[in-house]
């Protein structure tokens, strides 16, 4: 599961029902993270999209790669 680092840049109204782009730290399967742009789909029934102004990777996230 990606760890999102940057919020989508679209307005709340525009992004409510659309797929948006976000930067994510993704485990590459080789013991590292890759920063890449991912598509975040619109929420399904019973789900919500949460805006996270900032996020980070802690040492336990990094340790889980090994």
OpenMM code with the backbone's topology and positions (N, CA, C; nanometers):
from openmm import Vec3, app, unit

residues = "UNK UNK UNK UNK UNK UNK UNK UNK UNK UNK UNK UNK UNK UNK UNK UNK UNK UNK UNK UNK UNK UNK UNK UNK UNK UNK UNK UNK UNK UNK UNK UNK UNK UNK UNK UNK UNK UNK UNK UNK UNK UNK UNK UNK UNK UNK UNK UNK UNK UNK UNK UNK UNK UNK UNK UNK UNK UNK UNK UNK UNK UNK UNK UNK UNK UNK".split()
positions = [
    Vec3(0.0841, -0.1173, 0.0000),
    Vec3(0.0000, 0.0000, 0.0000),
    Vec3(0.0891, 0.1242, 0.0000),
    Vec3(0.0659, 0.2165, -0.0890),
    Vec3(0.1483, 0.3378, -0.0936),
    Vec3(0.1257, 0.4278, 0.0268),
    Vec3(0.2277, 0.4997, 0.0643),
    Vec3(0.2182, 0.6025, 0.1673),
    Vec3(0.2156, 0.7348, 0.0934),
    Vec3(0.1042, 0.8080, 0.1010),
    Vec3(0.0890, 0.9292, 0.0234),
    Vec3(0.1642, 1.0444, 0.0868),
    Vec3(0.2413, 1.1166, 0.0066),
    Vec3(0.3261, 1.2249, 0.0544),
    Vec3(0.2732, 1.3623, 0.0191),
    Vec3(0.1909, 1.3712, -0.0784),
    Vec3(0.1453, 1.5026, -0.1253),
    Vec3(-0.0015, 1.4939, -0.1618),
    Vec3(-0.0743, 1.5973, -0.1278),
    Vec3(-0.2170, 1.6016, -0.1580),
    Vec3(-0.2415, 1.6260, -0.3057),
    Vec3(-0.3549, 1.5783, -0.3543),
    Vec3(-0.3958, 1.6178, -0.4893),
    Vec3(-0.4148, 1.7688, -0.4941),
    Vec3(-0.3925, 1.8276, -0.6093),
    Vec3(-0.3980, 1.9734, -0.6212),
    Vec3(-0.5336, 2.0240, -0.6669),
    Vec3(-0.6305, 1.9364, -0.6866),
    Vec3(-0.7617, 1.9794, -0.7323),
    Vec3(-0.8449, 2.0291, -0.6148),
    Vec3(-0.9472, 2.1073, -0.6447),
    Vec3(-1.0365, 2.1571, -0.5403),
    Vec3(-1.1175, 2.0424, -0.4815),
    Vec3(-1.1730, 2.0653, -0.3628),
    Vec3(-1.2545, 1.9626, -0.2974),
    Vec3(-1.3713, 1.9198, -0.3849),
    Vec3(-1.4416, 2.0153, -0.4418),
    Vec3(-1.5579, 1.9832, -0.5239),
    Vec3(-1.5182, 1.9035, -0.6479),
    Vec3(-1.4103, 1.9429, -0.7112),
    Vec3(-1.3678, 1.8749, -0.8342),
    Vec3(-1.3164, 1.7351, -0.8064),
    Vec3(-1.2529, 1.7128, -0.6907),
    Vec3(-1.1911, 1.5833, -0.6638),
    Vec3(-1.2843, 1.4856, -0.5943),
    Vec3(-1.4023, 1.5302, -0.5540),
    Vec3(-1.4936, 1.4476, -0.4760),
    Vec3(-1.5334, 1.3195, -0.5485),
    Vec3(-1.5520, 1.3259, -0.6791),
    Vec3(-1.6012, 1.2098, -0.7539),
    Vec3(-1.5074, 1.1681, -0.8667),
    Vec3(-1.3836, 1.2125, -0.8616),
    Vec3(-1.2909, 1.1827, -0.9707),
    Vec3(-1.1642, 1.1181, -0.9177),
    Vec3(-1.0933, 1.0541, -1.0073),
    Vec3(-0.9608, 1.0043, -0.9754),
    Vec3(-0.8660, 1.1240, -0.9743),
    Vec3(-0.7782, 1.1293, -0.8746),
    Vec3(-0.6812, 1.2376, -0.8652),
    Vec3(-0.5409, 1.1781, -0.8588),
    Vec3(-0.4426, 1.2608, -0.8860),
    Vec3(-0.3027, 1.2178, -0.8811),
    Vec3(-0.2405, 1.2642, -0.7498),
    Vec3(-0.1487, 1.1822, -0.6963),
    Vec3(-0.0798, 1.2144, -0.5722),
    Vec3(0.0591, 1.1518, -0.5775),
    Vec3(0.1532, 1.2109, -0.5053),
    Vec3(0.2838, 1.1483, -0.4909),
    Vec3(0.2771, 1.0459, -0.3794),
    Vec3(0.3478, 0.9339, -0.3966),
    Vec3(0.3471, 0.8272, -0.2972),
    Vec3(0.4860, 0.7665, -0.2842),
    Vec3(0.5177, 0.7201, -0.1633),
    Vec3(0.6379, 0.6403, -0.1402),
    Vec3(0.5936, 0.4948, -0.1510),
    Vec3(0.6515, 0.4209, -0.2449),
    Vec3(0.6094, 0.2837, -0.2736),
    Vec3(0.7284, 0.1908, -0.2518),
    Vec3(0.7083, 0.0858, -0.1718),
    Vec3(0.8136, -0.0139, -0.1520),
    Vec3(0.8405, -0.0808, -0.2864),
    Vec3(0.9692, -0.0845, -0.3253),
    Vec3(1.0027, -0.1378, -0.4583),
    Vec3(1.0321, -0.2873, -0.4595),
    Vec3(1.0267, -0.3532, -0.3421),
    Vec3(1.0537, -0.4964, -0.3354),
    Vec3(1.2012, -0.5293, -0.3298),
    Vec3(1.2866, -0.4264, -0.3327),
    Vec3(1.4313, -0.4460, -0.3290),
    Vec3(1.4928, -0.3819, -0.2044),
    Vec3(1.4086, -0.3474, -0.1062),
    Vec3(1.4582, -0.2888, 0.0179),
    Vec3(1.4615, -0.1370, 0.0189),
    Vec3(1.3959, -0.0738, -0.0760),
    Vec3(1.3941, 0.0726, -0.0829),
    Vec3(1.2537, 0.1217, -0.1159),
    Vec3(1.2371, 0.2538, -0.1061),
    Vec3(1.1148, 0.3181, -0.1490),
    Vec3(1.1408, 0.3926, -0.2791),
    Vec3(1.0395, 0.4006, -0.3623),
    Vec3(1.0432, 0.4796, -0.4845),
    Vec3(0.9345, 0.5855, -0.4702),
    Vec3(0.9666, 0.7110, -0.5006),
    Vec3(0.8677, 0.8178, -0.4997),
    Vec3(0.8115, 0.8276, -0.6406),
    Vec3(0.6798, 0.8113, -0.6529),
    Vec3(0.6178, 0.8099, -0.7850),
    Vec3(0.4774, 0.8704, -0.7749),
    Vec3(0.4241, 0.9093, -0.8884),
    Vec3(0.2880, 0.9607, -0.8954),
    Vec3(0.1930, 0.8434, -0.9121),
    Vec3(0.0861, 0.8432, -0.8329),
    Vec3(-0.0142, 0.7368, -0.8408),
    Vec3(-0.1522, 0.7994, -0.8611),
    Vec3(-0.2432, 0.7220, -0.9167),
    Vec3(-0.3827, 0.7637, -0.9294),
    Vec3(-0.4579, 0.7163, -0.8050),
    Vec3(-0.5327, 0.8073, -0.7439),
    Vec3(-0.6161, 0.7744, -0.6287),
    Vec3(-0.7598, 0.7776, -0.6778),
    Vec3(-0.8239, 0.6633, -0.6758),
    Vec3(-0.9603, 0.6545, -0.7296),
    Vec3(-1.0592, 0.7283, -0.6406),
    Vec3(-1.1723, 0.7593, -0.6970),
    Vec3(-1.2800, 0.8221, -0.6213),
    Vec3(-1.3303, 0.7247, -0.5155),
    Vec3(-1.3759, 0.7762, -0.4016),
    Vec3(-1.4264, 0.6878, -0.2963),
    Vec3(-1.5497, 0.6098, -0.3419),
    Vec3(-1.5603, 0.4863, -0.2949),
    Vec3(-1.6782, 0.4048, -0.3214),
    Vec3(-1.7811, 0.4307, -0.2122),
    Vec3(-1.8985, 0.3739, -0.2253),
    Vec3(-2.0027, 0.3886, -0.1245),
    Vec3(-1.9499, 0.3440, 0.0113),
    Vec3(-1.9688, 0.4286, 0.1121),
    Vec3(-1.9227, 0.3972, 0.2470),
    Vec3(-1.7787, 0.4363, 0.2738),
    Vec3(-1.7080, 0.4916, 0.1740),
    Vec3(-1.5697, 0.5365, 0.1889),
    Vec3(-1.5639, 0.6887, 0.1813),
    Vec3(-1.4551, 0.7444, 0.2293),
    Vec3(-1.4299, 0.8879, 0.2181),
    Vec3(-1.2864, 0.9087, 0.1731),
    Vec3(-1.2615, 1.0214, 0.1118),
    Vec3(-1.1249, 1.0606, 0.0770),
    Vec3(-1.0814, 1.1622, 0.1817),
    Vec3(-0.9682, 1.1370, 0.2449),
    Vec3(-0.9198, 1.2227, 0.3528),
    Vec3(-0.8016, 1.3039, 0.3019),
    Vec3(-0.8039, 1.4329, 0.3272),
    Vec3(-0.6933, 1.5207, 0.2871),
    Vec3(-0.5861, 1.5183, 0.3958),
    Vec3(-0.4650, 1.4804, 0.3591),
    Vec3(-0.3513, 1.4794, 0.4506),
    Vec3(-0.2526, 1.5854, 0.4041),
    Vec3(-0.2415, 1.6961, 0.4783),
    Vec3(-0.1512, 1.8028, 0.4344),
    Vec3(-0.0043, 1.7600, 0.4323),
    Vec3(0.0339, 1.6708, 0.5220),
    Vec3(0.1717, 1.6210, 0.5249),
    Vec3(0.1716, 1.4757, 0.5692),
    Vec3(0.2764, 1.4062, 0.5367),
    Vec3(0.2942, 1.2672, 0.5797),
    Vec3(0.4433, 1.2390, 0.5826),
    Vec3(0.4807, 1.1319, 0.6439),
    Vec3(0.6220, 1.0976, 0.6500),
    Vec3(0.6416, 0.9470, 0.6582),
    Vec3(0.7660, 0.9079, 0.6524),
    Vec3(0.8041, 0.7685, 0.6654),
    Vec3(0.8886, 0.7575, 0.7918),
    Vec3(0.8482, 0.6721, 0.8842),
    Vec3(0.9256, 0.6580, 1.0075),
    Vec3(1.0212, 0.5393, 0.9953),
    Vec3(1.1058, 0.5222, 1.0956),
    Vec3(1.2065, 0.4164, 1.0891),
    Vec3(1.1433, 0.2769, 1.0841),
    Vec3(1.0254, 0.2575, 1.1431),
    Vec3(0.9620, 0.1262, 1.1351),
    Vec3(0.9114, 0.0949, 0.9940),
    Vec3(0.8689, 0.1994, 0.9206),
    Vec3(0.8332, 0.1778, 0.7795),
    Vec3(0.9557, 0.1301, 0.7027),
    Vec3(1.0679, 0.1954, 0.7251),
    Vec3(1.1909, 0.1590, 0.6544),
    Vec3(1.2385, 0.0200, 0.6984),
    Vec3(1.2290, -0.0111, 0.8283),
    Vec3(1.2748, -0.1405, 0.8791),
    Vec3(1.1896, -0.2537, 0.8224),
    Vec3(1.0640, -0.2278, 0.7899),
    Vec3(0.9762, -0.3324, 0.7387),
    Vec3(1.0169, -0.3782, 0.5986),
    Vec3(1.1026, -0.3043, 0.5336),
    Vec3(1.1478, -0.3403, 0.3983),
    Vec3(1.2440, -0.4578, 0.4006),
    Vec3(1.3112, -0.4779, 0.5124),
    Vec3(1.4148, -0.5836, 0.5219),
    Vec3(1.3593, -0.7158, 0.5610),
] * unit.nanometer
topology = app.Topology()
chain = topology.addChain("A")
for resn in residues:
    res = topology.addResidue(resn, chain)
    for name in ("N", "CA", "C"):
        topology.addAtom(name, app.Element.getBySymbol(name[0]), res)
